[in-house]
Amino acid sequence: MERVRILHAADIHLGEDLYGNAHGPELPRQALRALVDVARGAGADLVIIAGDLFDSNRVDSDTVEFAIEQLLRLPVPAVVLPGNHDCLVADSVYERPEFTHMESPIHILRAADGETVDFPGLDTAVWGKPITSYGGDLRPLAIPPLRVPRRWRLALGHGYYSGETPDSLYSFQISREEIENSGMDYVALGHHSEFRCVFDGAVKACYSGSASSGSRSVVLVDLVDGSGVFISPRRLPL
């Protein structure tokens, strides 16, 4: 393929938090519907969600069913990374039967050390490491070498970009060095409410912004053979 188009989203926060999180229940639902519509309208070949599809692991079954229903409206596969709100712990939302018994083009990244999902038809491989605790020193972009010989290599990371100086106040830190040495073409980041590109070198790395708060945005990522990676943020019509 001469061009592969990816829709990168994050921080949708479906479901109202028990402690009165300001996201509320309805706006995230509107955001998920809208990003699916944008992916369909823009001709995306793949959708990636870089963490916090859900606001917590305590969301009700109706919210889970809504999420699956919307993602199944996509005519293309989706890759979902558990974030810090919906982390992959024993009682994770992703351990419910709706997900564990599901046979569909929705790929949940589950391997604690990271895993790769291969899309041969797109000549693209996607790697991601789920958040597996509510805090701690997990490094979301401690990436092993990808052994899948694909033209395009993408990573998903949910965490705090610390640049060149670690900050002990934050968990799930992502350094400039980890991005620069990742061997990826594009790193899709989540955990920040505003659209922000943090690295623009041989590797491009961006936060999509929250789909339901902050910039209320997603990012269209065009992987163009012979030209490189092109980024286009889109504000959702909410």
ABEGO torsion letter per residue (X at the ends): XABBBBBBBBGAGBEBBAAGBAAEAAAAAAAAAAAAAAAAAAGBABBBBBEGABABAABBAAAAAAAAAAAAABABBBBBBBBAAABBBAABAAABAAAAABBBABBBBABAAEBBBBBAAAGBBBBBBBBABABEABBAABBBBBABBBABBBBBBBEBBAEABBBAABBGBBBAAAAAAAGBABBBBBGBABBBBABBBABBBBBAEBAABEAGBBBBBBBBBGAEBBBBBBBBBX
